[in-house]
Amino acid sequence: MSNAFWQPLPGTGMEGQKSITSFQGQLDLGYRSGKWQFITGLGYLRTGVNLSEGSLFNFRHDLVMPSHPEGGFYVPFIDYGCTVYNPHIIMPVKVGYELARFSNRLTLNPIIGAEVSYNIRRVFLGPNLPNNGRDVETPSSFQYNCNRVSVIGLVQINAEYKLSKRLDLTAGPSIHYMLTSELNYKGEYDYAVLFNAGLKWNFKKRAEM
Protein backbone atom coordinates (compact mmCIF):
# COMPACT_ATOMS: atom_id res chain seq x y z
CA MET A 1 0.00 0.00 0.00
CA SER A 2 1.14 3.52 -0.67
CA ASN A 3 0.21 7.05 0.24
CA ALA A 4 1.63 10.51 -0.43
CA PHE A 5 1.96 12.97 2.42
CA TRP A 6 -0.01 15.66 0.61
CA GLN A 7 -0.66 19.07 2.16
CA PRO A 8 -0.24 21.85 -0.44
CA LEU A 9 -1.34 24.66 1.91
CA PRO A 10 -1.68 24.82 5.71
CA GLY A 11 -5.47 25.13 5.43
CA THR A 12 -6.07 22.06 3.29
CA GLY A 13 -5.40 19.46 5.94
CA MET A 14 -5.12 15.77 5.23
CA GLU A 15 -8.80 14.88 4.94
CA GLY A 16 -10.00 12.77 2.03
CA GLN A 17 -6.73 10.97 1.39
CA LYS A 18 -6.63 7.21 0.99
CA SER A 19 -3.90 4.74 0.19
CA ILE A 20 -3.52 3.21 -3.24
CA THR A 21 -2.15 -0.19 -4.20
CA SER A 22 1.54 0.25 -4.84
CA PHE A 23 4.04 -2.07 -6.47
CA GLN A 24 7.66 -2.37 -7.47
CA GLY A 25 9.81 -4.54 -9.69
CA GLN A 26 13.54 -4.71 -9.15
CA LEU A 27 16.65 -6.48 -10.42
CA ASP A 28 19.42 -6.60 -7.83
CA LEU A 29 23.10 -7.49 -7.91
CA GLY A 30 24.91 -8.19 -4.67
CA TYR A 31 28.03 -9.43 -2.95
CA ARG A 32 28.11 -11.62 0.15
CA SER A 33 30.92 -11.70 2.71
CA GLY A 34 30.25 -14.01 5.64
CA LYS A 35 26.90 -12.95 7.08
CA TRP A 36 26.94 -9.55 5.35
CA GLN A 37 25.30 -8.68 2.03
CA PHE A 38 25.96 -5.57 -0.09
CA ILE A 39 23.31 -4.94 -2.74
CA THR A 40 22.56 -2.50 -5.54
CA GLY A 41 20.37 -2.70 -8.63
CA LEU A 42 17.73 -1.00 -10.74
CA GLY A 43 13.95 -0.98 -10.40
CA TYR A 44 10.57 0.67 -10.82
CA LEU A 45 8.40 1.86 -7.92
CA ARG A 46 4.92 3.36 -8.05
CA THR A 47 3.60 5.42 -5.15
CA GLY A 48 0.64 7.79 -4.98
CA VAL A 49 -2.57 8.77 -3.26
CA ASN A 50 -6.32 8.61 -3.76
CA LEU A 51 -7.96 12.01 -3.23
CA SER A 52 -11.71 12.15 -2.65
CA GLU A 53 -13.90 14.89 -4.09
CA GLY A 54 -13.42 18.22 -2.31
CA SER A 55 -10.38 17.05 -0.33
CA LEU A 56 -8.39 20.07 -1.55
CA PHE A 57 -11.26 22.54 -1.77
CA ASN A 58 -9.14 25.39 -0.32
CA PHE A 59 -6.40 24.91 -2.87
CA ARG A 60 -6.44 27.23 -5.92
CA HIS A 61 -3.90 28.09 -8.60
CA ASP A 62 -3.88 31.80 -7.81
CA LEU A 63 -2.93 31.19 -4.16
CA VAL A 64 0.46 29.77 -5.06
CA MET A 65 1.84 30.60 -8.48
CA PRO A 66 -0.45 32.90 -10.52
CA SER A 67 2.27 34.06 -12.92
CA HIS A 68 3.23 30.68 -14.35
CA PRO A 69 2.68 30.96 -18.15
CA GLU A 70 0.93 27.59 -18.35
CA GLY A 71 -1.39 28.21 -15.42
CA GLY A 72 0.77 27.14 -12.51
CA PHE A 73 -0.04 23.87 -10.85
CA TYR A 74 -1.21 20.88 -12.74
CA VAL A 75 -3.85 19.71 -10.26
CA PRO A 76 -6.95 18.47 -12.08
CA PHE A 77 -8.43 17.16 -8.84
CA ILE A 78 -9.16 20.54 -7.21
CA ASP A 79 -12.94 20.27 -7.51
CA TYR A 80 -13.29 16.51 -7.88
CA GLY A 81 -11.45 13.46 -6.73
CA CYS A 82 -8.91 11.37 -8.57
CA THR A 83 -6.09 8.90 -8.11
CA VAL A 84 -2.54 10.23 -8.41
CA TYR A 85 0.23 7.84 -9.47
CA ASN A 86 3.84 8.86 -8.85
CA PRO A 87 6.23 6.65 -10.86
CA HIS A 88 9.91 6.35 -9.95
CA ILE A 89 12.96 4.69 -11.47
CA ILE A 90 15.01 3.64 -8.45
CA MET A 91 18.61 2.61 -7.81
CA PRO A 92 18.99 1.05 -4.34
CA VAL A 93 22.06 0.79 -2.13
CA LYS A 94 21.39 -1.76 0.61
CA VAL A 95 23.22 -3.63 3.35
CA GLY A 96 21.89 -6.91 4.75
CA TYR A 97 22.92 -9.17 7.62
CA GLU A 98 22.08 -12.78 8.38
CA LEU A 99 20.43 -12.37 11.76
CA ALA A 100 19.15 -15.91 12.29
CA ARG A 101 19.63 -19.34 10.73
CA PHE A 102 16.73 -21.68 11.42
CA SER A 103 18.08 -24.58 9.39
CA ASN A 104 20.55 -25.32 6.61
CA ARG A 105 17.98 -23.95 4.17
CA LEU A 106 16.15 -21.11 5.97
CA THR A 107 17.64 -17.79 7.17
CA LEU A 108 16.35 -14.37 8.25
CA ASN A 109 18.09 -11.29 6.84
CA PRO A 110 17.16 -7.69 7.80
CA ILE A 111 18.18 -5.09 5.23
CA ILE A 112 18.59 -1.32 5.50
CA GLY A 113 19.47 1.21 2.84
CA ALA A 114 18.43 4.01 0.54
CA GLU A 115 17.13 4.38 -2.99
CA VAL A 116 17.98 7.17 -5.39
CA SER A 117 14.70 7.93 -7.14
CA TYR A 118 14.46 9.38 -10.64
CA ASN A 119 10.94 10.81 -10.57
CA ILE A 120 8.73 10.57 -13.66
CA ARG A 121 5.74 12.69 -14.66
CA ARG A 122 2.66 12.01 -12.55
CA VAL A 123 -0.43 10.26 -13.88
CA PHE A 124 -3.95 11.35 -12.84
CA LEU A 125 -6.89 8.94 -13.12
CA GLY A 126 -10.54 9.94 -12.68
CA PRO A 127 -13.87 9.86 -14.50
CA ASN A 128 -13.94 13.65 -14.99
CA LEU A 129 -10.42 14.02 -16.36
CA PRO A 130 -9.57 14.57 -20.03
CA ASN A 131 -7.97 11.96 -22.28
CA ASN A 132 -10.51 9.29 -21.35
CA GLY A 133 -9.90 9.71 -17.63
CA ARG A 134 -6.12 9.24 -17.76
CA ASP A 135 -4.20 12.50 -17.81
CA VAL A 136 -0.40 12.62 -17.78
CA GLU A 137 1.36 15.68 -16.43
CA THR A 138 2.98 17.87 -19.07
CA PRO A 139 6.81 18.01 -19.16
CA SER A 140 6.84 21.75 -18.42
CA SER A 141 4.48 21.35 -15.46
CA PHE A 142 6.59 18.54 -14.02
CA GLN A 143 9.76 20.59 -14.41
CA TYR A 144 8.13 23.58 -12.74
CA ASN A 145 6.52 21.73 -9.81
CA CYS A 146 8.64 18.65 -9.07
CA ASN A 147 12.16 17.63 -8.19
CA ARG A 148 13.61 15.22 -10.71
CA VAL A 149 15.63 13.29 -8.11
CA SER A 150 14.64 12.25 -4.57
CA VAL A 151 16.07 9.97 -1.91
CA ILE A 152 14.01 7.16 -0.36
CA GLY A 153 14.98 5.35 2.84
CA LEU A 154 14.07 1.68 3.20
CA VAL A 155 13.93 -1.06 5.81
CA GLN A 156 13.33 -4.64 4.71
CA ILE A 157 13.20 -8.11 6.26
CA ASN A 158 13.92 -11.04 3.98
CA ALA A 159 13.44 -14.72 4.67
CA GLU A 160 15.65 -16.76 2.35
CA TYR A 161 15.04 -20.43 1.58
CA LYS A 162 17.59 -22.47 -0.37
CA LEU A 163 15.97 -24.32 -3.24
CA SER A 164 19.24 -25.66 -4.65
CA LYS A 165 22.97 -25.06 -4.44
CA ARG A 166 22.54 -21.91 -6.54
CA LEU A 167 18.91 -20.82 -6.26
CA ASP A 168 17.15 -19.18 -3.27
CA LEU A 169 13.56 -18.14 -2.71
CA THR A 170 13.26 -14.76 -0.92
CA ALA A 171 10.21 -13.12 0.64
CA GLY A 172 9.39 -10.46 3.21
CA PRO A 173 7.99 -7.00 3.94
CA SER A 174 9.61 -3.61 3.32
CA ILE A 175 8.89 0.02 4.18
CA HIS A 176 9.95 2.84 1.83
CA TYR A 177 9.78 6.49 2.92
CA MET A 178 10.81 9.48 0.83
CA LEU A 179 13.40 11.50 2.76
CA THR A 180 13.48 14.43 0.33
CA SER A 181 10.35 15.97 -1.17
CA GLU A 182 9.14 15.09 -4.65
CA LEU A 183 7.60 18.57 -4.96
CA ASN A 184 9.84 21.62 -5.06
CA TYR A 185 7.38 24.13 -3.57
CA LYS A 186 6.01 22.09 -0.66
CA GLY A 187 6.88 18.91 1.19
CA GLU A 188 5.47 15.72 -0.32
CA TYR A 189 6.96 12.60 1.24
CA ASP A 190 5.59 9.48 -0.41
CA TYR A 191 5.77 6.18 1.43
CA ALA A 192 4.98 2.59 0.58
CA VAL A 193 4.55 -0.63 2.56
CA LEU A 194 5.24 -3.63 0.33
CA PHE A 195 5.54 -7.39 0.47
CA ASN A 196 8.36 -8.66 -1.71
CA ALA A 197 8.97 -12.06 -3.25
CA GLY A 198 11.66 -13.15 -5.66
CA LEU A 199 14.40 -15.55 -6.66
CA LYS A 200 18.12 -15.14 -5.97
CA TRP A 201 20.76 -16.79 -8.13
CA ASN A 202 24.17 -17.44 -6.54
CA PHE A 203 27.05 -17.25 -9.02
CA LYS A 204 29.21 -19.29 -6.67
CA LYS A 205 27.90 -22.81 -6.20
CA ARG A 206 27.46 -23.73 -2.54
CA ALA A 207 29.18 -26.83 -1.27
CA GLU A 208 26.39 -27.98 1.04
CA MET A 209 22.63 -27.69 1.41
Secondary structure as UniProt FT lines:
FT   STRAND          2..5
FT   TURN            10..12
FT   TURN            15..16
FT   STRAND          17..18
FT   STRAND          23..33
FT   TURN            34..35
FT   STRAND          36..51
FT   TURN            53..58
FT   HELIX           61..63
FT   TURN            66..67
FT   TURN            69..70
FT   TURN            76..77
FT   STRAND          82..97
FT   STRAND          100..101
FT   STRAND          106..119
FT   STRAND          123..125
FT   TURN            127..128
FT   HELIX           130..133
FT   STRAND          134..136
FT   HELIX           139..145
FT   STRAND          149..162
FT   STRAND          167..178
FT   STRAND          189..201
//
